């Protein structure tokens, strides 16, 4: 597909999603022009890899192998590090957060490279959110495992909000994620 076209990435992602539909969220993850193939063991991975490469060939879609990584045990993807033990916050992001000005109530737990869990089903989700005059923060938790963190600086117009309006804003921010 030619590069530079306005909707090229969206069209490509749509084609790949339709092509890989039976394998999505089972052994394949597609995001824009990235295809991640994951498996429990080498034999299974060989099968998954063969299936996806055959699908690409059948649809006359070709990968530039110099841009492909095969048989890797750790990958950096969408600002996270993924390996056989789970999904981790990228250490570079943690370092960036550590360089922020110290909050009035620091929580060392947020600075640890904690492993994020994958959601299991649609039950037992809990959100925690908080607000201050510096920003909003949120955590999505399922069965006592952190699924995601999120934060946002408050806008200049929100600096004069009262505490309960900031807390309400944090709740709305959290639910929109």
C-alpha positions in Angstrom: 0.0 0.0 0.0 1.5 3.4 -0.9 2.6 5.5 2.0 1.4 9.1 2.4 -2.2 8.4 1.7 -4.5 9.9 4.3 -6.3 6.7 5.3 -3.7 4.1 4.3 -3.0 3.0 7.9 -6.7 2.6 8.7 -7.4 0.7 5.6 -4.4 -1.6 6.2 -5.5 -2.2 9.8 -9.0 -3.0 8.6 -7.7 -5.5 6.1 -5.4 -7.2 8.6 -8.1 -7.3 11.2 -10.5 -9.0 8.8 -7.8 -11.4 7.6 -6.7 -12.4 11.1 -10.2 -12.4 12.7 -10.1 -16.0 13.8 -6.8 -15.5 15.6 -7.3 -12.0 17.1 -6.8 -11.9 20.9 -5.9 -15.6 20.8 -2.5 -15.6 19.2 -2.4 -12.3 17.2 -2.6 -8.6 18.1 -2.9 -6.0 15.4 -2.3 -2.3 15.9 -2.1 0.0 12.9 0.8 -1.6 10.9 2.2 -3.9 13.6 1.3 -7.6 13.9 2.3 -9.3 17.1 2.1 -13.1 17.2 2.3 -14.7 20.7 2.3 -18.3 21.8 2.8 -20.5 24.9 5.7 -22.5 23.5 8.0 -22.8 20.4 5.9 -25.5 18.6 2.7 -23.5 19.0 4.6 -20.3 17.9 5.9 -22.0 14.8 2.3 -23.0 13.9 0.9 -19.5 14.6 3.7 -17.9 12.6 3.2 -20.2 9.6 -0.5 -19.5 9.6 -0.2 -15.7 9.6 2.6 -15.7 7.0 0.5 -17.9 4.8 -2.5 -15.6 5.3 -0.4 -12.6 4.3 0.9 -14.5 1.2 -2.6 -15.5 0.2 -3.9 -11.9 0.5 -0.7 -10.7 -1.5 0.5 -8.7 1.5 4.2 -8.7 2.0 6.3 -8.0 5.0 9.7 -6.3 4.8 11.7 -8.9 6.7 14.4 -6.3 7.6 11.7 -4.6 9.7 10.5 -7.9 11.3 11.6 -9.5 14.5 11.1 -13.2 14.9 11.4 -15.5 17.9 11.9 -12.8 20.4 11.1 -13.3 24.1 10.6 -9.6 25.0 9.0 -6.8 23.0 8.4 -3.1 23.5 4.9 -2.3 22.3 2.7 0.7 22.8 4.9 2.1 25.6 4.9 -1.3 27.5 7.4 -4.1 27.7 5.8 -7.5 27.2 7.5 -10.8 28.0 6.5 -14.3 29.2 5.8 -13.0 32.7 3.3 -10.3 31.7 3.0 -6.7 30.7 5.3 -4.2 32.4 5.4 -0.5 32.5 8.3 0.7 30.3 11.2 1.6 32.6 11.8 4.7 30.6 8.3 6.0 31.5 9.0 5.3 35.1 12.2 7.3 35.0 10.3 10.2 33.4 7.8 10.1 36.2 10.6 10.0 38.8 11.9 13.3 37.4 8.6 15.1 38.0 8.5 17.5 40.9 7.8 15.6 44.2 4.1 15.4 45.0 3.0 16.3 48.5 2.0 12.7 49.2 4.5 10.5 47.4 3.5 6.9 46.9 6.6 4.7 46.2 4.4 1.9 44.9 3.7 3.9 41.7 7.4 4.2 41.0 8.0 0.5 41.0 8.1 -1.4 37.7 4.9 -3.2 38.5 3.5 -5.9 36.2 0.2 -5.0 34.7 -2.3 -7.8 34.5 -4.5 -8.7 31.5 -8.3 -8.3 32.2 -10.1 -11.6 32.7 -13.7 -11.5 31.7 -16.0 -8.5 32.4 -16.5 -8.9 36.2 -14.9 -7.5 39.3 -13.4 -4.2 38.0 -12.7 -1.5 40.5 -11.5 2.0 39.7 -9.5 4.3 42.0 -9.1 7.9 41.2 -7.8 11.0 42.9 -7.3 14.6 42.1 -5.1 17.5 43.2 -4.5 20.9 41.9 -1.6 19.5 39.9 -3.4 16.6 38.1 -5.7 13.7 38.0 -4.8 10.0 38.5 -6.5 6.7 38.1 -6.0 3.0 38.4 -8.1 0.2 36.9 -8.0 -3.0 39.1 -9.5 -6.4 38.7 -9.3 -9.0 41.4 -6.6 -7.0 43.2 -4.4 -6.9 40.1 -3.6 -3.6 38.4 -4.8 -3.5 34.8 -3.9 0.1 33.9 -2.7 3.4 35.3 -3.6 6.8 33.9 -2.9 10.4 34.7 -3.5 13.9 33.3 -2.4 17.4 34.3 -5.3 19.7 35.0 -6.0 22.5 32.6 -5.4 26.1 33.6 -9.2 26.8 33.8 -9.5 23.9 36.3 -6.9 25.3 38.8 -9.5 27.2 40.7 -12.0 24.3 41.0 -13.0 23.2 44.5 -11.9 19.8 45.7 -15.2 18.1 45.1 -15.3 19.4 41.5 -11.7 18.1 40.9 -12.7 14.7 42.4 -15.7 14.6 40.1 -13.5 15.5 37.2 -11.1 12.7 38.1 -14.1 10.3 38.2 -15.2 11.4 34.7 -11.6 11.2 33.4 -11.3 7.7 34.7 -14.6 6.5 33.2 -13.7 7.9 29.8 -10.5 5.9 29.6 
